[in-house]
Amino acid sequence: MSIITIILISILGLLTSVFLYDIFQKHDTIWRNFPVVGHFRNIFISIGAAIRQYWVASDKEEMPFNREDRDWIYNTSKKQNNNFGFGTTELLYQTGYPIIKHAVFPLSDNDNNGKPIGTNIPCAKVIGAVHNRKNPYRPTSIINISAMSFGSLGKNAITALNLGAKGANCYHNTGEGGISPYHMQGADLVWQLGTAYFGARDKDGNFSKEMFKDTVQSNPNIKMIEIKLSQGAKPGKGGILPKEKITAEIAHIRGIPSGKDCISPTRHSAFLNIEEMVDFIESLADISGIPVGIKSAIGETLFWEKLANIMAEKKLGPDFITIDGGEGGTGAAPLTFADHVSLPFKVGFKRIYTIFQEVNWNNNITWIGSAQLGIPDRAIVAFAMGCDLINIARETMLSIGCIQARLCHTGHCPTGITTHNKRLQRGLDIESKSKRCTNFIKGLRKEILQLSHACGYEHPCQFTGNDIEFSSGVNEFTTLGNILGYEKVKVPFDSSFN
């Protein structure tokens, strides 16, 4: 019997087995009604996103980052040509489209000696100075890496991002999964404490002052503490790490069992109301000596009204507030929470900023924006609204190779970023990807600085609502200030700082 005959018989036998299985199984109607060929439907579904991404969707159509956004990030991270030719493909008159108004006499991108100005753009505020923290912190970069935990991301990705942050001279937020060895590659850290208090919890999962103190004292790179109240992609829910992504190492770092989903509580147990939260913040600041802030998505506003009044009256509370928009990303979230819970960034930020403006406390807080702000024009709008810093997450993931496959929750990320599969992680070369992360952050800052100069400013914090206009109707544009109903508090900038 020839080899070809054996192969044909084997194929026929396999198809017969699949046919018989399909017609007798009861869990899939399509397979039962269309044996063998019904499997092609599942194959097409599994590759559907990739087909749409490369062959079907237009350059501006995809979400959450369209192809032009991704190309700009990829090219910037690789130090390739990130310019575009033949003019804009945007619909300039589409309602909500932003226009940045340039100055007739822009500032030069070169210094007095004719050399290009560097890409370092420090924060205009010193975080913690208002509350006299022992070790206040002035971030050396207005662009920083947002919260992504070891668990949500794999060890190679966390290592590359931390090295990238070090190279770009910016800070790296740990996410709520605790501090791993991969976060300790030299970059400044913002240690995020979620409702499960990973890294500062006792055996019952309650907050432990002793463990908190030990962690801070043993990690000099920790420059700030961020208490996570909620995040834009799953507000009202705690962190979600599927059991498929929990390795023995992650279980050890978090102090949790492996073999089941890690679901953080929906609310904090260390404080039960606003007054207790303020006391908790002051306690952490006293123990650590460093600034302490909060991160939250925006829903109801009564909490913020009470917090603003307490802070203005007692001169206590968070040193910074991170506002996360509903368009933010996450490794895993229920669909309805991701789609329908939490206000989008510009709406949410406006509501909270105006509440603190009413008690004249805005300039005593460092405002951090988060949620898809790692594109230059979006960043400028955020600064014009009142942000002092911007945290970016998925944009830095794209810079180290993410292709927006949207498999983060499965453990099967094809680029090795959101998986702990050793074979897939092997594709993520730490040395090259960390350099791309550095290049991207520096490139983003460079373009933000160039936009600032084009508008006559030294620093993006000088933008106001009058510098941006949005299309508001047929042949009509309205200033951002008019849309917001407020003018941001002007922030003094010391240009001598570097």
N, C-alpha and C positions, 0 to 999 in steps of 0.2 A: 504494500500500500504506500502510495507516494505521500510526501510531506504535505503537498497541497490538499490531498484528499483528507488527511488527518485534521488539518486546520479547518477545512470546510465542515467536517463532521462535528468538530469541537464547537464551532460557531453555531451550527444548527442545534446542537445539544443545549448550548447556553440559552439561545433564544427560546427553545421549547420550555426550558426550566422557568425562564422569566414569564413566558406566556401562561404556564400552568399556575405559577405563584399569583400572577395578577388576577386571573379570573376567579380564584378561590379566596383571596384575601378580602377583607371587609373595611379597611380603614381609609382607602383612597378610591373614590368613585371613578375618577378618570382612568386610573389603571385598570379597574374592574371592567369598565365599559369599552376601553380601548387598550387592550393588553399590548405590551411592548412599546408601541408608538406613543402611548401616553407619557412615557418617561421623558420624551423630548420636551414636553411642556415644562417639567421641572428644570431641565438643563437650560432652557431659554430664560426661565425666571432667574436662575442663579447667575447668568451672565448678562442679564438685561441692563443692569446699571452701567456695566462697562460698555455695552453696545451704544446705549444712549449717550454716554460721556464722550465717546470718540467719533461716532458716526451719525447720530441723530440730533442731539441738542445743539442749538446755536451757541456762539461764543458768549452771549449774554444771558442765556436761559437757565443754566444750572444753578442749583442751590445746595448748600449755603454759599459756596464760592463759585462764581462762574469761571469759564475757561480763561478769560482775560485776566481776572484777578490772580488765578493760579499761575498763569504764565509770567505775570509780573513778579510774583514771589519767587518762582523757580529761577528766573533769569537774574534777579537781584542776588539770590543766595549763591548762584554760581559765578557771579561777577561777569555775566554776559550782558549783551545789549538789551536793556529793559525799556527802550523807547518803542513807540508805535508809529506807524506811518499812515499817510493819506487822510488824516483827520479823524475826528471822533465818530464813533458808531452809536453814541448815546442819543436818546431823544431829549434834547435840551429843553423842550417846552412841556415835558411830561410833569404832571403835578408832583411836587416834592423833590424835584431835581435841584441839587445845590450848585451854586456858583460862588467861587471865592473871588472877591473883588481885589484886583491888584492895584498897586500904587503907581502913579505917573513917574515918580522918582524912586525906584526900588533901591534897596541896599545891595552892596556888592557881595558876591560869594567869596571874595578874596580879602585877605587882611591888608594892612598898610604896605606890606612888602610884596604884594601881588601874589602871595601863596594862597591856595584854597584853604578856607576855614575848615577846621576839623569837624567831625560828626558828633562829638560829645555834646549833649544838651542836658545839663543838670536840672533837677527839680528846682523851681523858684522858691520853694518853701523848705524850712527845716522842720521835719516831722518830730513832734514831741516837745519842741521848744516852748510852746504856749503853756503846756502843763508842767514845765520844768522837769522833764524826765532826766534821769542821771546820764543816759547816753542817747541824746537825740540823734536823728539820722537824716542826712540829706542825700537822697539817691542821686547818683551821678548820671543817671539816664532817665529821660521822661518816658522811655519805652522799656517795659520789663516783661518777663515771662510769667504768665498767669498760672493759677493753681491747676496742676495735673499731678496726680499721686503716682507713686510707685505701686503698681497694682493695676490702675487704669492704663498706665504705660509700662513698658518693659524696661529692664535694667539698661540696655544699650541706648534706648531713647532718652531716659532720664540722664544718663551719663553725658550723652552728646549735648543735650540742652543745657546742662549745668556748665560744661566746658564752653559751650557757645556763649552763655551768659557771662562767664568769666572773661572771654575774649572781647565781648562787646561792652564790658564794664557796666553791666546792669544786674539787677537782682533776679532771683529765681524763687517763685512761690512753690512750696512743697506740695500743695494740695493737702487734703485731709487725711492721707494715709500714713502720716508720720514721716520722720526723717530717716532715709535709707543711706547706706554707704555711697550710693550712686548720686546722692545730692551733695556729697562732700568733696567736690572736685575743685573747689576754690572760689566759687561765686558767692556773693552775698545772698543770704536766705531770708525769706519771709516764711515763718513757720505758721501754717494754718492749723487751727484747732477747730475741728468740727464737733458734732454732737457726740461722737464716740471717743473723743479725746485720745486718739492714737498717739503714743509716745508720752502721754501724761495721764494714764489711767491705772486704776488698781485692778485686782483680779476680777472684781465684779463689774468693771466697766465704768466706774465713777471717776470723776476728776481727782487727781492726786497732786497736791501742791508739792510734795516731796519729789515726785518723779518729774514734774514740770521744772522745778529748780535744778535738778540734776541734768536734765536735757539741755537747758539753756546754758548752764555753766560749762558743760562739756563740749559745746558747739559754738565757738566764738564767731562763726560766720553768720549766726542768726542775728539779724539787725532789727527785725520787727516781728510782732505777733499779730496774726489776723484771725479773729473769731468769726467763723462762718455761721451766719444765721440761716442763709439759704443761698441758692444759686439759680441763675436764670433758666437753665435747662431742665431743672426739676425742683422748682420752689415748693416748699411745704413737704418735701421728702428728704430723707437723709441720703447719704452716699449709698450707691449700689455697686457692689463688685460681685459679679456672678462667680459661682464656685468653680467654673471652668478656668477662671483666671487667678485662682488662689493657689499659689505654690507654698511649699513648706517655709521658704524664706519670707514670703509676704505674711503668712500666718504668724511667724515668730516676731517680725517687726511690729505688727499691729496688735499682737497678743490675742489672737482669735483662733478658733478651731478651723481646720481645713475640711473640705468635703461638703460644705454648705454655703449658700450665698451669704455674703457679708452685707447686712442691711443696717446702716446707722440709724439711730433714733430720729424721729422727726423734729424733736426739739431738745434744747439743752436741759440737763439735770442740775448743773452747777448754779443756775439762777432761774427764777420762775417769773420775774417781772422786770420792768425797766430799771427800777431802783437797784434791785439785786444785780442786774447786769452791769450797771455803772460801778457798783462796789467790786464786782468780779474783775472788771477791767482795771480798776485802780490797784487791786491786789496783785494782779499779774505784772503791772508796771512796777510796783514796789519790789516784788521779788526779783524781776529780771533787770530792771533799770532801763529798759528799752521801750520804744513806742508800742502801743497796743491799739488796734483798730478793729472795725467790724466790716463784714462783707454781707451784702444782702441783695436779693431780687426785690422788686417793688410790687406790692399789692395794695393792701389797705394802708392808710396814711396816719391813722390815729397814733400808732406807735411812734412815728417820727415826730409828730407834733409834741408829744409828751417828752421825748428824748431831747428835742431842741430846747424846750423850756428848762429842763433839768440842767442841761449843759450850760446854758446862758446864766442860770441862777447860781449854780454851785461851782462853776468853772472846773468841772470834772467830766470824765467820760472819754470816748474814743479820740485818739489823735488823728486818725484818718478813717474815712468811710469809702468803701469800694462799692459802687453801684453796678450791679450786673443786670444786663438786659435779657428779656425773654428769648432773644435770638442767639443766646450763648449756647455753647456746645457742651457735651458730656460724653463719657464712655458708655453709659447705659442709663436710660430713663424711660418711664411709661410714656407712650405716644401722646396721650392727652395732656400730660403735664408739660411735655416739651412744646406742644403746639398751642396750648390755650391758657396756661397758667403763667402769670407774671407779665407785667407791662414791658413793651420794648424799651430799649435803652433811652432814647431821646425823650420819650414821654415820662418814664420813671425818674430819670435824672432831674428833669425840670421840676417835677412835683416836690422832690425832696430838697433840692437846692433852694427853691423859693420858701420852703418852710423855715429853713435855717437863716435865710435872708431876712425874714420877718423879725427875728430876734437878734439880728446883727451879729451873727456868729460864724458866717461863712468863711471869713478870712482866717479864722482860728482852727479850721479843719483843712487837712489835705484831702482833696477829692480825687478819687481814682475811678476811671471809667473802664468797663469791661464789657465785651460782647461784640465781636466782629469789627474791631476798630483798628486792625493792623493794616489798613490801606490808607495812604496819605490823606486823601480828601476827607475820609471819615474821621481820622484823627484830628484834623484841623477843626472840623465841626465840633467835636467833643471838647477841645480846648476853648473854643469860642463860647461854649455853653458854661464853662467853669471848671473843667477838669484840670488838675495839676499834673497827673500822671495817667498813663494808659497801660493796662495789662493785656497781653495778647497770648493766646494759647494755640488755637488751630493754625494760625498763620505760621507759628514757629514749627508746628508739626509738618506743615507743607514744606517748609524750608529744609527739613531733614529727610524728605522723601515721601511724605503722605500723598496719596493719589485720590483722596476722597472716596475710597471704596465703601465707606460707611458700614464697616464690619467690626467696629470698635468693641461692641458688646459680645462678640462671638468668640474672641480669642484666636481668630484666623486672619488677622490683619496681614495682607500680602506684602507689606513693606517692613514688617517686623517692629512696628512702633507700638501698637496697642495689643501686643501678644507676648506670652511667655514661652511660646514654642521655640525651642532652640534652633531648629532648622530655619524658621522664618526670621528669627532675630539675627542669624548669621549674615543676612543680606544688608544689615544696617551697620556699616563701617563707622565706628565711633569717631575716628580721627577726621575723616573727610566730612562727615555730616555735622560735626561740631563747628568746623570752619564755615560751613554753609549757613549754619544758624547765626554765627557771628556776622558773616557778610550781610545776611538779610536784615538784622537789627540795625547795623550800621547804615545800610542802604536806605532803610525806612527813615531813620533819623535824618540822613542827608537830604532826602526829598522833602521832609517836613521843614527842615531848616531853609531849604531853597524856597519853599512856598512862603515861609515867614518873611524872608528877605524880599521876595517879589511884592509883598504887601507892605513893606516898609518897617518890618519889625525885626528885632534881634532875637526874640524868643517866642515860641508859639503861645506861651501863657498870655501874651499881649493881645492876642486876637479877642475881639468882642463880637456881639451879635450883629453889629452894624457892618462887619466885614464879610458876612455871608448872606446871600439871598437865595430863596427857594422859589421855584416856579409855583404859583398859587392859582393859576387859571390861564385862560387864553391870552397870550401876550402879556401876562402880568407876573411880576416877581415881587416878593415881600421879604424884608430883612428878617434874619433869624431872631433878632431882638424883638420885633413886633410879634412874631409867631409865639415866642416864649413868654412874652409879657414881662420880661425883666432884663436888666443889664447886669452882667456878671460883675462881681467885685473885682476891681483892678488889683493885680498882684504886682508888687514892686519886684524888679529883677536886678540882681547884682551881676553885671556882665563881667566882673573881674574874677568870679568864681570859676574854677576849672578842676 
